[in-house]
Amino acid sequence: MPRPSAVRSTRPGRAHAAPDRALLFLARLANDLAVVHSLPTLLERVMLALHEETGFDSCTVALLDERMPRTLTIRAASGLWARSRGATLPRDKGVHGTVMDRKLPLLVSNLSADTGVPARTRKPRSGIYAPLVVNDRAVGVLAAYAPRPGAFTESDLSLLTVVGRYLAGAVEVARLGEQVKQLAATDALTGLANRQSFLDHVTSEIARNRRTGRHLSVVLLDVDGFEIINSVHGHAAGDELLARVAELLTRCVRASDLVARWGGDEFGLLRPETSAAQGERLVARLRPLKLTVPHMGSAGSYASVSCGLATWPKDAQTSEGLVREADNRLRKAKRLLGRNGARHLGRRA
């Protein structure tokens, strides 16, 4: 923490900022804060406005990630901190931790001590910090920095505090919007991407590959005999099996791949930058997989999968055509080879 003499905590309303300055700045931001933007777009516009209207060259927005409640993630950064986007700060240490805990703005005239600045940044010498508070809950910190000590005034801190109050609400709305979009693109049972999301990603990858000239592969697979499993053991067992398939497929693919639930007992795999031969090697790994059927203790209580593979641009030019070709090959494999039709996944009969 900085030396106590270098820190001043300011309660809202105590600083004597020029009201015209704050009003003019908020007038510029009014549209951005009122319209629902994606979170990255919102934060980028706030960074730009802070620089152009206030001269705060170096600013950051650090937000609490509910999945990692002990850390703050820098979601936007400029100036001295420009390289720190994506860096994490401890939730309970340094100036950020103090601002989060007290939910009060802070002016630090000399940042000579360690305050949680990421090692890869050139350290600023002074800073002002405003909490982002929603329903009395601190969700992040808006900060501005300067390369020399004593660069900020109480007026600067007051302005940043006002911006922080409005920004907090806009961030919360943007996050809710992201969550709604995520829910709309996610299968409720497995947590995977859903059918429409899968098609959208395939379309985006095809557009990208038209520029790069690279291949991509799509695999559709289903669980052999799933209808019988559902009938004999019930829908709860069937749902549990599908969740296991989703987990297994996620472990079998690269971080750049997409696993989706296509519908029913069918799943889709999107493999960017993957040729037909590489796609067939993937399916060769899937073919011997055995899935334990839930609530079935007898010997041989396993399910297998059948697959169909299609590769862009050889097999189809559109996302719908590519998925349709993979589905045709899946059906043909099941007709010709029965269960575990993955052996026939990429060839035309």
Secondary structure as a PSIPRED ss2 file (coil, helix, strand):
# PSIPRED VFORMAT (PSIPRED V4.0)

   1 M C   1.000  0.000  0.000
   2 P C   1.000  0.000  0.000
   3 R C   1.000  0.000  0.000
   4 P H   0.000  1.000  0.000
   5 S H   0.000  1.000  0.000
   6 A H   0.000  1.000  0.000
   7 V E   0.000  0.000  1.000
   8 R E   0.000  0.000  1.000
   9 S E   0.000  0.000  1.000
  10 T C   1.000  0.000  0.000
  11 R C   1.000  0.000  0.000
  12 P C   1.000  0.000  0.000
  13 G C   1.000  0.000  0.000
  14 R C   1.000  0.000  0.000
  15 A C   1.000  0.000  0.000
  16 H C   1.000  0.000  0.000
  17 A C   1.000  0.000  0.000
  18 A C   1.000  0.000  0.000
  19 P H   0.000  1.000  0.000
  20 D H   0.000  1.000  0.000
  21 R H   0.000  1.000  0.000
  22 A H   0.000  1.000  0.000
  23 L H   0.000  1.000  0.000
  24 L H   0.000  1.000  0.000
  25 F H   0.000  1.000  0.000
  26 L H   0.000  1.000  0.000
  27 A H   0.000  1.000  0.000
  28 R H   0.000  1.000  0.000
  29 L H   0.000  1.000  0.000
  30 A H   0.000  1.000  0.000
  31 N H   0.000  1.000  0.000
  32 D H   0.000  1.000  0.000
  33 L H   0.000  1.000  0.000
  34 A H   0.000  1.000  0.000
  35 V C   1.000  0.000  0.000
  36 V C   1.000  0.000  0.000
  37 H C   1.000  0.000  0.000
  38 S C   1.000  0.000  0.000
  39 L H   0.000  1.000  0.000
  40 P H   0.000  1.000  0.000
  41 T H   0.000  1.000  0.000
  42 L H   0.000  1.000  0.000
  43 L H   0.000  1.000  0.000
  44 E H   0.000  1.000  0.000
  45 R H   0.000  1.000  0.000
  46 V H   0.000  1.000  0.000
  47 M H   0.000  1.000  0.000
  48 L H   0.000  1.000  0.000
  49 A H   0.000  1.000  0.000
  50 L H   0.000  1.000  0.000
  51 H H   0.000  1.000  0.000
  52 E H   0.000  1.000  0.000
  53 E H   0.000  1.000  0.000
  54 T H   0.000  1.000  0.000
  55 G C   1.000  0.000  0.000
  56 F C   1.000  0.000  0.000
  57 D C   1.000  0.000  0.000
  58 S E   0.000  0.000  1.000
  59 C E   0.000  0.000  1.000
  60 T E   0.000  0.000  1.000
  61 V E   0.000  0.000  1.000
  62 A E   0.000  0.000  1.000
  63 L E   0.000  0.000  1.000
  64 L E   0.000  0.000  1.000
  65 D E   0.000  0.000  1.000
  66 E C   1.000  0.000  0.000
  67 R C   1.000  0.000  0.000
  68 M E   0.000  0.000  1.000
  69 P E   0.000  0.000  1.000
  70 R E   0.000  0.000  1.000
  71 T E   0.000  0.000  1.000
  72 L E   0.000  0.000  1.000
  73 T E   0.000  0.000  1.000
  74 I E   0.000  0.000  1.000
  75 R E   0.000  0.000  1.000
  76 A E   0.000  0.000  1.000
  77 A E   0.000  0.000  1.000
  78 S C   1.000  0.000  0.000
  79 G H   0.000  1.000  0.000
  80 L H   0.000  1.000  0.000
  81 W H   0.000  1.000  0.000
  82 A H   0.000  1.000  0.000
  83 R H   0.000  1.000  0.000
  84 S H   0.000  1.000  0.000
  85 R C   1.000  0.000  0.000
  86 G C   1.000  0.000  0.000
  87 A C   1.000  0.000  0.000
  88 T E   0.000  0.000  1.000
  89 L E   0.000  0.000  1.000
  90 P E   0.000  0.000  1.000
  91 R C   1.000  0.000  0.000
  92 D C   1.000  0.000  0.000
  93 K C   1.000  0.000  0.000
  94 G H   0.000  1.000  0.000
  95 V H   0.000  1.000  0.000
  96 H H   0.000  1.000  0.000
  97 G H   0.000  1.000  0.000
  98 T H   0.000  1.000  0.000
  99 V H   0.000  1.000  0.000
 100 M H   0.000  1.000  0.000
 101 D H   0.000  1.000  0.000
 102 R H   0.000  1.000  0.000
 103 K C   1.000  0.000  0.000
 104 L C   1.000  0.000  0.000
 105 P C   1.000  0.000  0.000
 106 L E   0.000  0.000  1.000
 107 L E   0.000  0.000  1.000
 108 V E   0.000  0.000  1.000
 109 S C   1.000  0.000  0.000
 110 N C   1.000  0.000  0.000
 111 L C   1.000  0.000  0.000
 112 S C   1.000  0.000  0.000
 113 A C   1.000  0.000  0.000
 114 D C   1.000  0.000  0.000
 115 T C   1.000  0.000  0.000
 116 G C   1.000  0.000  0.000
 117 V C   1.000  0.000  0.000
 118 P C   1.000  0.000  0.000
 119 A C   1.000  0.000  0.000
 120 R C   1.000  0.000  0.000
 121 T C   1.000  0.000  0.000
 122 R C   1.000  0.000  0.000
 123 K C   1.000  0.000  0.000
 124 P C   1.000  0.000  0.000
 125 R C   1.000  0.000  0.000
 126 S E   0.000  0.000  1.000
 127 G E   0.000  0.000  1.000
 128 I E   0.000  0.000  1.000
 129 Y E   0.000  0.000  1.000
 130 A E   0.000  0.000  1.000
 131 P E   0.000  0.000  1.000
 132 L E   0.000  0.000  1.000
 133 V E   0.000  0.000  1.000
 134 V E   0.000  0.000  1.000
 135 N C   1.000  0.000  0.000
 136 D C   1.000  0.000  0.000
 137 R E   0.000  0.000  1.000
 138 A E   0.000  0.000  1.000
 139 V E   0.000  0.000  1.000
 140 G E   0.000  0.000  1.000
 141 V E   0.000  0.000  1.000
 142 L E   0.000  0.000  1.000
 143 A E   0.000  0.000  1.000
 144 A E   0.000  0.000  1.000
 145 Y E   0.000  0.000  1.000
 146 A E   0.000  0.000  1.000
 147 P C   1.000  0.000  0.000
 148 R C   1.000  0.000  0.000
 149 P C   1.000  0.000  0.000
 150 G C   1.000  0.000  0.000
 151 A C   1.000  0.000  0.000
 152 F C   1.000  0.000  0.000
 153 T C   1.000  0.000  0.000
 154 E H   0.000  1.000  0.000
 155 S H   0.000  1.000  0.000
 156 D H   0.000  1.000  0.000
 157 L H   0.000  1.000  0.000
 158 S H   0.000  1.000  0.000
 159 L H   0.000  1.000  0.000
 160 L H   0.000  1.000  0.000
 161 T H   0.000  1.000  0.000
 162 V H   0.000  1.000  0.000
 163 V H   0.000  1.000  0.000
 164 G H   0.000  1.000  0.000
 165 R H   0.000  1.000  0.000
 166 Y H   0.000  1.000  0.000
 167 L H   0.000  1.000  0.000
 168 A H   0.000  1.000  0.000
 169 G H   0.000  1.000  0.000
 170 A H   0.000  1.000  0.000
 171 V H   0.000  1.000  0.000
 172 E H   0.000  1.000  0.000
 173 V H   0.000  1.000  0.000
 174 A H   0.000  1.000  0.000
 175 R H   0.000  1.000  0.000
 176 L H   0.000  1.000  0.000
 177 G H   0.000  1.000  0.000
 178 E H   0.000  1.000  0.000
 179 Q H   0.000  1.000  0.000
 180 V H   0.000  1.000  0.000
 181 K H   0.000  1.000  0.000
 182 Q H   0.000  1.000  0.000
 183 L H   0.000  1.000  0.000
 184 A H   0.000  1.000  0.000
 185 A C   1.000  0.000  0.000
 186 T E   0.000  0.000  1.000
 187 D C   1.000  0.000  0.000
 188 A C   1.000  0.000  0.000
 189 L C   1.000  0.000  0.000
 190 T C   1.000  0.000  0.000
 191 G C   1.000  0.000  0.000
 192 L C   1.000  0.000  0.000
 193 A E   0.000  0.000  1.000
 194 N C   1.000  0.000  0.000
 195 R H   0.000  1.000  0.000
 196 Q H   0.000  1.000  0.000
 197 S H   0.000  1.000  0.000
 198 F H   0.000  1.000  0.000
 199 L H   0.000  1.000  0.000
 200 D H   0.000  1.000  0.000
 201 H H   0.000  1.000  0.000
 202 V H   0.000  1.000  0.000
 203 T H   0.000  1.000  0.000
 204 S H   0.000  1.000  0.000
 205 E H   0.000  1.000  0.000
 206 I H   0.000  1.000  0.000
 207 A H   0.000  1.000  0.000
 208 R H   0.000  1.000  0.000
 209 N H   0.000  1.000  0.000
 210 R H   0.000  1.000  0.000
 211 R H   0.000  1.000  0.000
 212 T H   0.000  1.000  0.000
 213 G C   1.000  0.000  0.000
 214 R C   1.000  0.000  0.000
 215 H C   1.000  0.000  0.000
 216 L E   0.000  0.000  1.000
 217 S E   0.000  0.000  1.000
 218 V E   0.000  0.000  1.000
 219 V E   0.000  0.000  1.000
 220 L E   0.000  0.000  1.000
 221 L E   0.000  0.000  1.000
 222 D E   0.000  0.000  1.000
 223 V E   0.000  0.000  1.000
 224 D C   1.000  0.000  0.000
 225 G C   1.000  0.000  0.000
 226 F H   0.000  1.000  0.000
 227 E H   0.000  1.000  0.000
 228 I H   0.000  1.000  0.000
 229 I H   0.000  1.000  0.000
 230 N H   0.000  1.000  0.000
 231 S H   0.000  1.000  0.000
 232 V H   0.000  1.000  0.000
 233 H H   0.000  1.000  0.000
 234 G C   1.000  0.000  0.000
 235 H H   0.000  1.000  0.000
 236 A H   0.000  1.000  0.000
 237 A H   0.000  1.000  0.000
 238 G H   0.000  1.000  0.000
 239 D H   0.000  1.000  0.000
 240 E H   0.000  1.000  0.000
 241 L H   0.000  1.000  0.000
 242 L H   0.000  1.000  0.000
 243 A H   0.000  1.000  0.000
 244 R H   0.000  1.000  0.000
 245 V H   0.000  1.000  0.000
 246 A H   0.000  1.000  0.000
 247 E H   0.000  1.000  0.000
 248 L H   0.000  1.000  0.000
 249 L H   0.000  1.000  0.000
 250 T H   0.000  1.000  0.000
 251 R H   0.000  1.000  0.000
 252 C H   0.000  1.000  0.000
 253 V C   1.000  0.000  0.000
 254 R C   1.000  0.000  0.000
 255 A C   1.000  0.000  0.000
 256 S C   1.000  0.000  0.000
 257 D C   1.000  0.000  0.000
 258 L E   0.000  0.000  1.000
 259 V E   0.000  0.000  1.000
 260 A E   0.000  0.000  1.000
 261 R E   0.000  0.000  1.000
 262 W E   0.000  0.000  1.000
 263 G E   0.000  0.000  1.000
 264 G C   1.000  0.000  0.000
 265 D C   1.000  0.000  0.000
 266 E E   0.000  0.000  1.000
 267 F E   0.000  0.000  1.000
 268 G E   0.000  0.000  1.000
 269 L E   0.000  0.000  1.000
 270 L E   0.000  0.000  1.000
 271 R E   0.000  0.000  1.000
 272 P E   0.000  0.000  1.000
 273 E C   1.000  0.000  0.000
 274 T C   1.000  0.000  0.000
 275 S C   1.000  0.000  0.000
 276 A H   0.000  1.000  0.000
 277 A H   0.000  1.000  0.000
 278 Q H   0.000  1.000  0.000
 279 G H   0.000  1.000  0.000
 280 E H   0.000  1.000  0.000
 281 R H   0.000  1.000  0.000
 282 L H   0.000  1.000  0.000
 283 V H   0.000  1.000  0.000
 284 A H   0.000  1.000  0.000
 285 R H   0.000  1.000  0.000
 286 L H   0.000  1.000  0.000
 287 R C   1.000  0.000  0.000
 288 P C   1.000  0.000  0.000
 289 L C   1.000  0.000  0.000
 290 K C   1.000  0.000  0.000
 291 L E   0.000  0.000  1.000
 292 T E   0.000  0.000  1.000
 293 V C   1.000  0.000  0.000
 294 P C   1.000  0.000  0.000
 295 H C   1.000  0.000  0.000
 296 M C   1.000  0.000  0.000
 297 G C   1.000  0.000  0.000
 298 S C   1.000  0.000  0.000
 299 A C   1.000  0.000  0.000
 300 G C   1.000  0.000  0.000
 301 S C   1.000  0.000  0.000
 302 Y E   0.000  0.000  1.000
 303 A E   0.000  0.000  1.000
 304 S C   1.000  0.000  0.000
 305 V E   0.000  0.000  1.000
 306 S E   0.000  0.000  1.000
 307 C E   0.000  0.000  1.000
 308 G E   0.000  0.000  1.000
 309 L E   0.000  0.000  1.000
 310 A E   0.000  0.000  1.000
 311 T E   0.000  0.000  1.000
 312 W E   0.000  0.000  1.000
 313 P C   1.000  0.000  0.000
 314 K C   1.000  0.000  0.000
 315 D C   1.000  0.000  0.000
 316 A C   1.000  0.000  0.000
 317 Q C   1.000  0.000  0.000
 318 T C   1.000  0.000  0.000
 319 S H   0.000  1.000  0.000
 320 E H   0.000  1.000  0.000
 321 G H   0.000  1.000  0.000
 322 L H   0.000  1.000  0.000
 323 V H   0.000  1.000  0.000
 324 R H   0.000  1.000  0.000
 325 E H   0.000  1.000  0.000
 326 A H   0.000  1.000  0.000
 327 D H   0.000  1.000  0.000
 328 N H   0.000  1.000  0.000
 329 R H   0.000  1.000  0.000
 330 L H   0.000  1.000  0.000
 331 R H   0.000  1.000  0.000
 332 K H   0.000  1.000  0.000
 333 A H   0.000  1.000  0.000
 334 K H   0.000  1.000  0.000
 335 R H   0.000  1.000  0.000
 336 L H   0.000  1.000  0.000
 337 L H   0.000  1.000  0.000
 338 G C   1.000  0.000  0.000
 339 R C   1.000  0.000  0.000
 340 N C   1.000  0.000  0.000
 341 G H   0.000  1.000  0.000
 342 A H   0.000  1.000  0.000
 343 R H   0.000  1.000  0.000
 344 H H   0.000  1.000  0.000
 345 L C   1.000  0.000  0.000
 346 G C   1.000  0.000  0.000
 347 R C   1.000  0.000  0.000
 348 R C   1.000  0.000  0.000
 349 A C   1.000  0.000  0.000
